[in-house]
Each structure stands twice: as structure tokens, then as C-alpha cells.
Amino acid sequence: MAEWFQNIKLQARLLSVFSLIVLLGMVVVVWLVFTVQQMESEVEHAVHDARQLSDIEEGRAYLLKQQIAINNYRLTGEPQYLVQFVSNAEVITARVRTTMLDLTDATERDALNQIKNEIDAYNRAYDDVIELHSANQVDEALELAATVSVAESERVQR
């Protein structure tokens, strides 16, 4: 070791080493606090993303239920399936509105707006089917539902 350190009294040496250890400990604690705060921020971001993905997947489930309802209506002509179609459409619309409020990124908002417009177009395509069935024109409604289903499938694939 350096000669100057050996010339210092034992008490001063111990105090110097202890001070150095405390200083090193403080640096480690500050670094750990900063790291924990950074991790907490990342976890919050991950939870937010997971919630959004969960909402999207739930919306997809309602879209699937909606498609199943219209297919069941085409097969049976039962009005209960049109009711299911409309109720699923209402749930999807509400979820899109809620998700839109949570989004802060403009790109994500634009993408969700595009999805919302597609969903609205899909629902509007079946409005005439619902009106025909309500007017007790079941055969015409079933025929239109089949035509709309084919057209919507082609539109979605484009």
C-alpha cells in the first residue's frame, strides 16, 4: 500500500475504510433504487399492453360470436340469432369506445379507427337483413343474409 496510508493512525485508517464502504454502499443503493423504478415503469407498460391485447382478443371473440349468430340465422331463420348478432355488435362498439379512450399513441388510435370503421361497415351490411326479418319477410332476409355474407367475406379478404 501507499506509504501515506501507513503513516495514518489506526483509528483514522479504520474510519477511512468504513467511510469508503459506506460511500460504496450508498452508490449501490442509489443504483438499485433507480433500477427498481425503471423496472416498475416497464412492468406498468407491459400490464397496459397486456390489457389492450386482452381487450382486442375479447373483441375478436365477440366478432366470432357475431359471425356464428348470422350463420345460425342463415341456417335456421330463427330471430333469436339476429338478436344475438345485434347484442354482440353493441358490445363490440362499447369495447372499441373504451379502448379508444385508453390509447395515447396516434398510430394505435388510427389503427383502431380503421378497425372500428370495418366493424361498422360489417354491421351496416346486415341492417337490411334485420329490417326484412322484422317486417316478416323471412325468405328475403335469408336470401339477403347469404348474399351479404359472401360479399362481406370477399371484402374482408381484400
C-alpha positions as CSV (number, residue, x, y, z in Angstrom):
1,M,0.0,0.0,0.0
2,A,0.9,3.6,-0.2
3,E,3.3,4.9,2.4
4,W,1.0,7.8,3.3
5,F,-1.7,5.3,4.3
6,Q,0.6,3.5,6.7
7,N,1.6,6.8,8.4
8,I,-2.0,7.5,9.4
9,K,-3.2,6.3,12.8
10,L,-5.2,3.0,13.0
11,Q,-8.4,4.9,14.1
12,A,-8.2,7.2,11.1
13,R,-7.5,4.2,8.7
14,L,-10.5,2.3,10.0
15,L,-12.6,5.4,9.7
16,S,-11.4,5.9,6.1
17,V,-12.1,2.3,5.1
18,F,-15.5,2.5,6.8
19,S,-16.3,5.7,5.0
20,L,-15.3,4.2,1.7
21,I,-17.5,1.2,2.4
22,V,-20.5,3.4,3.3
23,L,-20.0,5.5,0.2
24,L,-19.8,2.4,-1.9
25,G,-23.0,1.1,-0.2
26,M,-24.8,4.3,-0.9
27,V,-23.9,4.2,-4.6
28,V,-25.2,0.6,-4.8
29,V,-28.4,1.6,-3.0
30,V,-29.0,4.6,-5.4
31,W,-28.3,2.3,-8.4
32,L,-30.7,-0.3,-7.0
33,V,-33.5,2.3,-6.4
34,F,-33.1,3.7,-9.9
35,T,-33.2,0.1,-11.4
36,V,-36.3,-0.8,-9.4
37,Q,-38.1,2.4,-10.5
38,Q,-37.1,1.7,-14.1
39,M,-38.4,-1.9,-13.8
40,E,-41.6,-0.7,-12.2
41,S,-42.2,1.6,-15.2
42,E,-41.6,-1.3,-17.6
43,V,-44.0,-3.5,-15.7
44,E,-46.7,-0.9,-15.8
45,H,-46.2,-0.5,-19.6
46,A,-46.3,-4.3,-20.0
47,V,-49.5,-4.5,-17.9
48,H,-51.1,-1.8,-20.0
49,D,-50.1,-3.6,-23.2
50,A,-51.5,-6.9,-21.9
51,R,-54.8,-5.2,-21.0
52,Q,-55.0,-3.8,-24.5
53,L,-54.3,-7.2,-26.1
54,S,-56.8,-8.8,-23.8
55,D,-59.4,-6.3,-24.9
56,I,-58.6,-6.9,-28.5
57,E,-58.9,-10.7,-28.1
58,E,-62.2,-10.3,-26.3
59,G,-63.4,-8.1,-29.1
60,R,-62.3,-10.8,-31.6
61,A,-64.3,-13.3,-29.6
62,Y,-67.4,-11.1,-29.9
63,L,-66.8,-10.8,-33.6
64,L,-66.7,-14.5,-33.9
65,K,-69.9,-14.8,-31.8
66,Q,-71.5,-12.3,-34.2
67,Q,-70.4,-14.3,-37.2
68,I,-71.7,-17.5,-35.6
69,A,-75.1,-15.8,-34.9
70,I,-75.5,-14.7,-38.5
71,N,-74.5,-18.1,-39.8
72,N,-77.0,-19.7,-37.4
73,Y,-79.7,-17.3,-38.6
74,R,-78.9,-18.3,-42.2
75,L,-79.3,-21.9,-41.3
76,T,-82.4,-21.7,-39.2
77,G,-84.1,-18.4,-39.9
78,E,-84.7,-18.0,-36.1
79,P,-84.9,-14.4,-35.0
80,Q,-83.0,-15.1,-31.7
81,Y,-79.8,-15.2,-33.8
82,L,-80.4,-11.7,-35.1
83,V,-80.9,-10.5,-31.5
84,Q,-77.5,-12.2,-30.6
85,F,-75.9,-10.5,-33.7
86,V,-77.2,-7.1,-32.6
87,S,-76.2,-7.5,-28.9
88,N,-72.7,-8.6,-29.9
89,A,-72.4,-5.6,-32.2
90,E,-73.3,-3.3,-29.3
91,V,-70.7,-5.0,-27.0
92,I,-68.1,-4.6,-29.7
93,T,-68.9,-1.0,-30.2
94,A,-68.7,-0.3,-26.5
95,R,-65.4,-2.1,-26.2
96,V,-63.9,-0.1,-29.1
97,R,-65.0,3.1,-27.5
98,T,-63.5,2.1,-24.2
99,T,-60.2,1.0,-25.8
100,M,-60.0,4.2,-27.8
101,L,-60.1,6.2,-24.6
102,D,-57.1,4.3,-23.2
103,L,-54.9,4.8,-26.3
104,T,-52.4,7.6,-26.3
105,D,-50.4,6.7,-29.4
106,A,-51.7,8.3,-32.6
107,T,-50.7,5.3,-34.7
108,E,-52.6,2.9,-32.5
109,R,-55.7,5.2,-32.5
110,D,-55.6,5.3,-36.3
111,A,-55.4,1.6,-36.5
112,L,-58.3,1.2,-34.1
113,N,-60.3,3.7,-36.0
114,Q,-59.8,1.7,-39.1
115,I,-60.9,-1.5,-37.3
116,K,-63.9,0.4,-36.0
117,N,-64.9,1.5,-39.5
118,E,-64.6,-2.1,-40.8
119,I,-66.8,-3.3,-37.9
120,D,-69.4,-0.5,-38.6
121,A,-69.4,-1.4,-42.3
122,Y,-69.9,-5.1,-41.4
123,N,-72.8,-4.3,-39.1
124,R,-74.4,-1.9,-41.6
125,A,-74.3,-4.6,-44.3
126,Y,-76.7,-6.7,-42.2
127,D,-79.0,-3.8,-41.2
128,D,-81.3,-4.6,-44.2
129,V,-81.4,-8.3,-43.2
130,I,-82.6,-7.3,-39.8
131,E,-85.2,-4.9,-41.2
132,L,-86.6,-7.5,-43.6
133,H,-86.9,-10.1,-40.9
134,S,-88.6,-7.5,-38.7
135,A,-91.1,-7.0,-41.5
136,N,-91.8,-10.8,-41.5
137,Q,-90.1,-11.2,-44.9
138,V,-88.0,-14.1,-43.7
139,D,-87.2,-15.7,-47.0
140,E,-86.0,-12.4,-48.5
141,A,-84.0,-11.8,-45.3
142,L,-82.3,-15.2,-45.5
143,E,-81.5,-14.7,-49.2
144,L,-80.0,-11.3,-48.5
145,A,-78.1,-12.7,-45.5
146,A,-76.5,-15.3,-47.8
147,T,-75.6,-12.6,-50.4
148,V,-74.2,-10.2,-47.8
149,S,-72.2,-13.0,-46.1
150,V,-70.5,-13.8,-49.4
151,A,-69.9,-10.1,-50.2
152,E,-68.5,-9.4,-46.7
153,S,-66.2,-12.4,-46.8
154,E,-64.8,-11.2,-50.1
155,R,-64.4,-7.7,-48.8
156,V,-62.6,-8.8,-45.6
157,Q,-60.2,-11.0,-47.7
158,R,-59.2,-8.0,-49.8
